[in-house]
Amino acid sequence: MFEKRAETSIMRFSKALPNFLLGYISLHLVIAAIFLFVLTGWLRDQMLDQTRLRMQDVCYGLREHVRELPAGMNDPELLKHVQNLESRMQARFTIVDSEGQVLVDSRTGYKDIGNHGSRPEIIEARQKGFGFQQRTSETLGLPLLYLAIPLYERDESAPNDQNGFVRVAFEEKAVFETIRSVQKFLWIFTIGSGVLAAALMSLFAFREMRPLPRFAEAARNVAAGQYVMLPGLTHRDDEWKSLADAFAIMQAELRQRETRLRENSQRIEAVLGSMVEGVLAVDNQQRVLVANQAACEMLDAKPSELANNLLQKVVRIPELGHAIQHTLLTHSERQTEFETLSNPRRILEVRVAPMSEQREFGAAVVMHDVTDLRALENMRRDFVANVSHELKTPLASIKAYAETLRLGAIHDQDNNLDFVEQIEDQAVVLDRQIADLLLLSELESGKSTFDRTDVDLAEMFQKCRKRFLVEAERRDLRIEISIPEEGCIFETDRAALRSILDNLVSNAIRYAQPSGAVEITAVDDLEWVEITVTDHGVGISDENQERIFERFFRVDRARSRDLGGTGLGLAIVKHTVNALGGTVAVQSKLGQGTAFTVRLPQNSNLANLTPS
Ligand code: ADP
């Protein structure tokens, strides 16, 4: 894997190399061309100077020779001499008379090749005593170098008609042959050296750049969160080694920072995760940046759905969206309360605060689940309303009877005692209601203390039967008791158990069909005691079974009141049983009867366990 990636990097490097070399060679050639241009210009000037001197020498020599000839310029020997010179020196020699007429030419002999008096070098020689020109020959059609001097100088005492011009011409090609050779050599040398240097350079670069892919690989590893040491560079003592050392320091630093960041974010996650409040953070588009577990549960959304998604797409609660939008627009806090769409519905109290992350604005949302609080508040409100209502009824009766007596009924010998008895009865109801309320509020406060002692159930049941005997007989009912043969003694609060039994048995007698039986049975095992009070009476419908343990709930309000009920008996039973660490359940069928089963722990150690 590593080798494969390293190869790719070398290949990438190899791909870049030709471009680099092409650039290098181009630069090399441009510099070489400029150098050669300057050099050949200089060489050309040098060659031209030297050739001119040589041509000058040759001209002076020829002039001396002509002067010494008996017939001067017209000597028949002159042609032979100039042809000789031409074959030796590869140059063309011309003798021109003062009128410009060619007398002898080493190339054309005595042939008339026209008047040369207007040739630039002859004109120059006539004017200045020396003429040098570089031009194409009209006679030969070749580029030549011409040098002409007069046969006699102006101050020399020679007859004017005997004066003329000696001219020598060198072929330019021959003169610059050397320059061309030098140029050729230099080009070959330059290109050769350039190619060689490029080859050596690429070899060297390739060798030197070999560790580069490893760095590329290491950088990729760092990006992927893997901090692997760079292998095979420790033995080196060059820049790569320093780079590798710097890389190692950078890796260590990055690793440390990453660990710190991870720890920080884990800490924040742990804090957010342990919060019962839901916490959300959104950006200015309402894209979710952070959402803790509680927030996900409250909004009934999965963490993966919320993360980095637009809140309004995942959670369709308009009140929440509006509150966040308001905060984003006004950069001010907003508080709201709404019901979720989940099942069961929850009531959330939400506080949205502006949050600025550098310049971008967002919002932080903190959500409290106030469902239970609101339910409690409602309950409290209902309770107060119910209590007032319940107390009002006997009070109104007392007031009415007292008023009737005051208005004259007190002298009505037949009825006045009845009225006073009614007042007494209502006072008893009021007293019972207040006593029940006080007991219930003590139980609900959780402050009631229990005095656990060994209680003999057989004895408890007998005493209970005795207490309700008159009431039962009035309705022609039997109270049947059934307990395990070996008896049942267990640790509990005697007064509390008595209150539970009294409530259940009094209900059973009240709601049973007359001329029947009310059964009180007990079964036990090692851990639990189960007491059941059964009657064969009106029964309770399924929907009402769920509500009979609520305070002031009665199936038939008027009947209950007539029978002396307060609507608090079963609520007291439930709270007392729970406080003793037990449970109470009801089984009933309309028109057939009802069985209430209380399950209590055998001793106080088990009382702390949640009953199964
Ligand atoms: P109450 O003082 O009215 O009896 P309870 O809290 O004891 O109040 O009972 C609540 C309601 O449950 C009663 O009003 C009655 O309608 C119903 N109920 C309780 N026990 C029985 C029973 N054994 N048979 C039928 N209904 C019952």
Residues whose N, C-alpha, C, O or C-beta is under 5 A from the ligand:
A	BS01	ADP	N507 A508 Y511 G539 I540 I548 F553 R554 V555 D556 S560 G565 T566 G567 L568 G569 L570 A571 T594
